[in-house]
Amino acid sequence: MNENQVAIGEPTYGGRQELATQAGAIMDYGSLIYIALQRATSARDAIKIMTSLVSEYGYYSVGESFSISDKNEVWIFELIGKGEGEKGAVWVARRIPDGYVSGHANHARIETFPLADKKNSITFSNIDEIYNTAVDVVYADDVISFARSKGWYTGEDKNFSFSETYAPVDFGGARFCEIRVWTMFNKVAPDMDKYWDYAKGIIEHNDKFKDGSANPNHYATNRMPLWVKPTKKISVHDMMGFMRDHLENTELDMSMDVGAGAFGNPYRWRPLTWKVDEVSYCNERATATQQTGFSFVTQSRSWLPDAIGGIFWFGVDDASGTVYMPMYTCITEIPNNFAVGNGSMMEFSETSGFWIFNQVQNFAYTRYSYIHPEIEKVQNKFETGFIAITPAIDAGAKALFDKDKGAAVAYLTNYSNSVGADVFNTWKKLYSSLFVKYMDGNIKTVREIPEGYKYYAPEVSQPGYGEDKYRIIINETGDQFKVIGGDGH
């Protein structure tokens, strides 16, 4: 997110493998993001910059899907390279209508789109028209003709689907990717049950679409919509919650099967797929996942100066166990505990937030049903507190901004840095307290020291695994662990 409240997020979707390399191309998706954020003053500006860069310098990445937002709009922008022999990329960008929400999770989601009419939809050859606010669709001039030249599409232009042509959805695309979009849509919009089979990976390829039109390209015919209308406005805290989903309250809830172990751990270690007797099976890929490095929620607010309006809510490690910290995008210093260079993937650092959050969360994985609720309490206290105090921080910054912008920036820099330090220090203490309490399979609780005592042993409980898990052990081992004697049983 940049100083103009422009934010970009991305998941990679891969797409057709023959398009994954392009000799001489120098723009990968990371370079597109960083250069766009260095230059863009709006989401439309970012799209123009990114598409112009791939046109001039080629595209050296697999298929990519971008969320691009500013203080007034949000766009979804998807592209894929042209492979060897032709420089550049094919792509489509669509503005999310006001009052709707969208999502994407490692799979291309733009299907059909309105064709260029020079009013609401334009092609790259008219890219300068993107600043006309009536325009809400932009696409590469040859996005359809390129597919025809490869033999990937036949039929009328109006029926062309970007996603189904350049990244046809399969079991994995739905079960590991689209299902994460479904979980969010299901929380905010009605009637999502009808897409549950699709989200589970049951892909239909009927000869005709629901409107009766022919399906000569064998497109999937039961896909979810690109966006849905929520029943209420979505808050920042709602967004944080969407990031923490483990397929709870569905038949695929990972905390409910034997793989969850004795304490309902809703995680499965890699690999994502595995075989038994040459039959392939899968672990679920929920939204919250252990291998997350960092995640974020951005907030752009049009009623405030850009220096104050942009907040980058940043968290490290697994979203389920992180704390989203408000980093105002005007800040001139990064909190030391979350700065690049403080530790690395192969270098543990006692002062690195990444490593401390990993310590806490990895400990939670060992007895999730007991430890995670304790983490959640501290997490929720921080985040609700940050959200509650935001109007006051904004007001203080605005009062300073009206007199001296530099003073406002210094004020917000100090605030965001103090947030980072506070969260880090609290999480370090949290690890210590959780380790003491749950060490060696016990649960120790401090008791009040009676008068006259210097020390009083803590209360110790050993709850074991629970009757349902013990029954699994008995069913598997029979009488192996049976105690004989005493009461005669």
N, C-alpha and C positions, 0 to 999 in steps of 0.2 A: 504494500500500500504506500502511495506517495503523498507528498505534501499537498496535493490538490484533491485529496480524498478519492483518488482513483485506486481501485483494488483489483487484483487479478489472482485467481486460484486456478488450479488445473489438476485433472487426472489424465493419465495416459490410457488410451484404449487400444493402441496397436494397429488394428485394421489389417488390410491386405498386406501380407509380408513382402510381396514383390515391389511394394512402394516404399519400403523401409530405408533404402539407401539411395544416395544421389551424389555421384562424383562431382567434386568441386563445390558443393553446397557448404555454406559456413554458418547458416542460421539454424540453431536447434531451439527447442521450445523454451529452455531456460534463458537463452540470449534474447529471444523475442519478449519475454516477460520483463527482464531487467531493463532493456533498452526502451521499451514502451513506457515503463514507469519513470524512467529518467526524463521522458519528454512529454508525456500525455497530460493534458488538462481536463480530459473527459473520457468516458468510455468510448465514444465515437472516435475520438482522437487516437486512442490506443488501437482500435481496430484498423484505422487507416495506416498507422505506423507499422503494425505487425504485418499486414498484407502487402504493403509496399516493400518491406524488407525481404520477405520470401520471394516476391516477384523479381527483385533485383539480384539477390544473393543466393537464391535457392533455399531448400528446406532439408536439413539433415537430422531428422528425427522420424519416429513412427507416428501414427495418428494421435492427435492430441485434442482435448476438449478443454475450453477455457470459460470460466465465469469472469466477466468484466463488469465492474460496477463503478458508479460515481455517486454524487449526492442527489441525482435525479433519476437515474436509470440503472437497469441491469440487463446485460446481454449474455447470451450463450453463443460461443464462437467455436466452430469445429473445423479442423483442417487435417489434411494428410498430404504427404509429398507425392510427386509424380513418378518417383522411381528413377531408374537409370534412363538416360537418353533425352530427358526433357527437364529443364530447370523449373523450379517453383513448386507450387502446391495447388490443390483444389480445396475449396472451403465454402462454408456458409455461416453467416452470423445472423442471429435473430434477437430482437428486443423482447424481453419478457413483458407482457402487458401489465399495466398497472392493476393492482388488486389480485395478482396471481403469483404463485411460487413455482419454481422449477428446481431441478436437481440433476446431477450427473455423477456417476461413480465408475470410472474406468470403462465406460462404454459410450460410443457415439449415440446421441439421442435425437438429433435433428433428422426427421424423416422428410415428408414433402414440405414445400414452402412456396409462398406466393411468388410467381415469376415477375421479372422486371416490368414495371409499368411507368418508371421514371417519376412516380409520385410517392408510393409507399415502399417499393422494392426496386433496387438498383443493382447493377453489376460493377465489378472492379473498374471497368473502363470509365465509369462515372463516379469514381470514389469520392471526388470532391463534394458531391451532393449529399454525402453522409451527414453533414452538419445540418441539413434540413430536418427538423424534428419530426416531420411527417414520415420520414423514411424509417422503417423498422425491420427491413430485410436487406441484406447485402450479400452477394455471392460472387465467386470467381466466374469470369465470362465463360470458361470452358468446363465448368463443374459437371455438366451433363454430357457435352460432346466428347470430353476426354473418356468418360465411362463407355460411351458408345464405341469409341475407337478401339477400346480394349475388349469389346464384346461382353461387357458386364451389364449392359442395359439395353432393353428394347421396349418400344412403346412411346406414348405421348410424353412430352416434356413435363406436363402438369402432374403426372403420376410418379415422377422420379423421386426416390428416397435417398438422401445422402447417406444416412446410417446403414440402410439395408444394402446399398450398393458397395460402399467402401469398407464397411465393417459388419457384415451380416451377423445377426445375433444367433448364438448357439446356446447350448446348455450352460456353459461357463459364463458367457456374457450376461445371461439372465440370473443364474443362481448365485454367482459370485459378485456381480456388479449391479444389475438393475434392481435386485432385491433390496439393496441399501437405499435406493431412491424410493422404492415402494414403502419401506418402513417409515420414512419421513412423510410421504404423501398420506399414508394411512393414519397418521397422527393429526393431520390438519384438514383433510377433505373426506367427504362421505363417499360411499359406494366403491371403495378400493378393493373390496373382497373379490370383485369380478376379475381382477388382474393377479390374484394370488397364484393361480396355476402357472401363469406366465413367469412370475417372479421366481417360482421354484424351478424353472427350467423346462417347463412343458411348452414347447414352442409349436404353434400351429402354422401350417403353410397351406392354407386352403386355396383352391383354384380361383375363388372369387373373394373379393373383399366384402365387408358388411353392406356396402352400398350396391352390391351386385356387379361391380366392375371387375373385369378380368385381372388375373394376377400372373402375367406371363414371365415375370422375373423371379417367381418363387419367393417373394418377400414373406416375412412373418406377418400373420394377419390378426394376432391377438396382443399387440404391443400396448404399453401404457402411453398416455398422452405426454407431450413434452412439458406441459405445465397444468396445474390444477388451481381451482379457486378455493382458498382456505375459508373455513367457517368463522375465523376470527383473525385479527392481526397477529403477526408473529413477532414475539419479543426477542431481545438479545439472549435472554436466559433460555427461551424455547430453543433457539438455535444451538446453544451449548448442549442442551439435552438431546437434541437429534444426533449429535456427534457421538453420543454414549450408548447407542442402542446395541443390544446383543440378541436381537430377535425375540426379546421377551414377549410373552403372551401370544406366541405363535407355536405351531406344531414343531418348528425347528429350533425352539429355545434350547441353546446349548447347555444351559445349567441343569437340564432335566434328565439327560441320558447318562449312561454309565461312563462315558468319556469325561464327564464333569468331576469324576472322583467323589470322594466322601463329602466335599464341602461346596458343591454346586459351582465349580469354576467354569464360567462361560467362555473359555478359551480353548483352542486346540493348537498344539505346536505344529509347525511346518513339517512335512510338505502339505500342500493344500489337497492333493489327491493321493490315493494309495490303492494298493491292490491286495486282495485275498483270493487265492485260488484263481488267479488271472481275471478276476472280476474287479472293475474299477469302482471306487467309492470316493467320497469327498468329505472334507471338513467344511463347516459353514464359514463363509467370509462375511462376518457381521461388520457393521459400521465401525464400532470400537474394536481395535485390534492391537495386539501386543507389540507389533513391529513399527508402530507409529513413531517417527522421530519428533515431529512437532505438528501442531494443528492450530487453526485460528478461525476467528469470526471477525469480520470487518463491519464497521458501522460508519456510514457517511451521513452527515446531517446538514441539510441545505440551509437551515436557519442560523447557522453559526459561521464565523470566519473559517476558512480552510485550516488555519493553524490550530483551531480548537475542535472543529467538527469531525475530523477523522480519528477514530479509535481502532487500533489493531489489538483485538483481544487475543493474546498469545499464550499458548501452553505447550509444554514439552511432554514427550512420552505418550503413552496410552491415554486417549481422551477420557476414558472412564475414570482415571485416577489423577488427571491433571487439574490445575487451576488456571482458568483463563484470566490473564492479567491485563488491565487496560494500559496499553502503550499508545499515548497520543502521538500522532504521526509527525508532529513538528519537533519531537525531542532531538536533541543534539548529542546525547550520550546514551549508550546501551547499558542496561543493568549488568554489572560485572559478572553476576552469577549465571547470566544467560548469553554472554558474549561469545562470538567466534574466537576460538583459540584457547578457551578455558576448558581444557580436556579435549579428548577426541574419541572416536569410536573404539580405539585400542589403547586409550590412555585415561585411566580413572582419575577424576579430580574431586577432592573433598569440597571444593568450592563451586562445583558445576551443578546447576539446577537439573540438567539432563540426567546426570548420574544419581543425584539424590532422589529424584522422582522415580527413577528406575529401581533404586533400592527399595523404596516403599512399595511400589506396585508389584515387583517380583516377590516380595515377602507376602503381599496380599494374595497372590496366586496360590500360595501353599494352603491357605484356609480362608478362601474367599468369602464364604457366607458369614464368617465372624469378623474378618479384618476389613473387608471393603466397606461395610456400613459405617465403620469408624472414620475411614478416610472421607467418605461421602459427607459426613457431618461437617468436617473442617472445610472441605471443598465448598460446600453450599454456603457456609458462613462467610467465607471470603467473597465468593461471587455475588451473592445477594447484597453484601456490604458494599462492594465496589459499585454495583449498579445503583444502589440507593444514594450513594454519595456523589455520583457523577454530576447531577445538576448543580450541586454546590461547587464542585471543582470547575465546571464550565463557567459558572457565574464569576468565580474569583479570577479565572483566566481572562474572561471577557472584560472585566473591569480594568485589569492591567493592560489588555490589548488596546483598549480605547485610548490609553495614554502612551503606552510604550510596548510595541510588539515584542521587542527583545526580552522585556521583563516577563511577558506572558509565556514566551517560549521557555525561559529559564524556570519559571514556576511549574510548568507542566513536565519539563525534563526532570526536575527534582521529584515531583509527585510519582511519575512512572518508575523512576529509579528506586524510590522508597518502597513502592509496591513490590517490585522485584526482590528487593532485599528482605522485606517482611515475609513474603511467601517462602523464599528459600530458607530463611532461618526457622520458620515454623515447621517446614517439611523436614528439616534436619532433626528437630526435636521430636517430630511425630514418629520418625523412624526409630529413634531411641526408645520412646515410650511404647510403641507397638512391639518392638523386639523384646523388651523386658516383660511385657504383659503376656505375650504368646510364645515365649521360648519353650522349646522341647515338648510341644504338644499340650502344655498346660494353659490355663487361663488364670492369671493372677490378678487380683483386685486389692488395692490398698485399703486397709481398714484403719479406722481411727485408733491412734495409740492411747490406751487407757492411762489414767493418771498414775504416775509412779513408774511407768515403763519407759525405757529408752528405745526399745524396739519391739515391734509386735508383728508377728508373721502375717503375710498377706493371706487373704482368703484364696484358696486354690480350688479350681474345678477342673474336671477332666470329662468333658461331655461326650467323648468318643465319636463314633461315626453316624449314629442314628439308626433306628431299627430297620428302615428300608435298605440301608447299605449293608447292615449285618445279614439281612436275609439273602442279599446277593452273594455274600461270602459263603453262607451255608449252602445255597443252591449249587455253588461251584465246587465246594470242597467236601460236602456231605458231613461226616462225623469227624473229620480230621481234627477240628479244634474243640470237640465236645468234651466237657468236663464230666468225669464219672465219679460217683460217690456222693457223700453228703446227703442230699435230699432224695437220692435214688434215681434221679433223672439223668 
